[in-house]
Amino acid sequence: MPRIAYVNGRYIPHQSAQIHIEDRGFQFADGIYEVVALMDGELRDEVGHLDRLERSLGEIGIAMPMPRRVLQIAMREMVRRNRIKNGALYIQVSRGIAARDFKFPSPAVRPTLVMTLRHMTFDIPARKAAAKPVITVPDIRWKRRDIKSTALLGQVLAKQIAVNEGAAEAWMVDDDGFITEGASSNAWIIDAKGRLITRPAAHNAILKGVTRSALQALCKQEGIELVERAFTPKEAYKAREAFTSSATALIMPVSSIDGHKIGNGKIGPVTDKLYDLYMEYAMNPSRKEQKWNPR
Ligand code: PDD
């Protein structure tokens, strides 16, 4: 079964899918992306990801390449053609192809839309059992982290430092000494009093994770206290529990931060509970937050 990619309206064998060398996504990272988890044949939190895609595109003045409803049909066609039930759907929209020039092409050119689908397993018991180390690194990124830009060099370098140090994720620290988020995830801790803490998404210091928003809503629904405030690595070292959240890593329990063991180095009770709540939510696509919602 060959993998199929989507490039500007065409479904193409993955290995021969191409875009032009003067695509602005390639030359300037002038584009936006989304990663949507496909679990049991359903695109999870599709509406949240499409809302964020539209918002990010709007923030940098790129038009949606097609109406949302048509994009949703193409997303489903990708799932159908790849015959994958579990994985990650990658969607990228760039400003399009134009001779290299910093300013926007005028008149505007057609945005480039690319999608790929990759198989992935979501073995939840195994994931829960695999708490992983994280390290901290300086956050060297640009200031509009609310925009899901394809300009990811800061994150690429952070993640490589983590890998070099045997860690699964890098938590980035801003110039004031506070953790912003992971290289490709949001960062959470549970303090000594059992309070769940994560950095606020206001002020654009972090990406407003779709998984984060789902967890936030679940906390509200379940009466779990959530404090949105920034925290330092020093505070995180003393946390009872810590985890990261993202569409593909879901909830990743953290075993240590910069070598400081968190709890007993395994998933803690609050993280475990949130994981169950999140999975119940994620595996129930009839919930209104996730529903097929063509506009
Ligand atoms: N990354 N923060 C950053 C910097 C991210 O790159 C991501 C996701 C998140 C979590 O967002 P969400 O819950 O919507 O996935 C937070 C994706 C998975 C990636 O780049 O592959």
Residues whose N, C-alpha, C, O or C-beta is under 5 A from the ligand:
A	BS01	PDD	V35 E181 G182 A183 S184 S185 N186 L207 K208 G209 V210 T211 R212 S245 S246 A247 T248
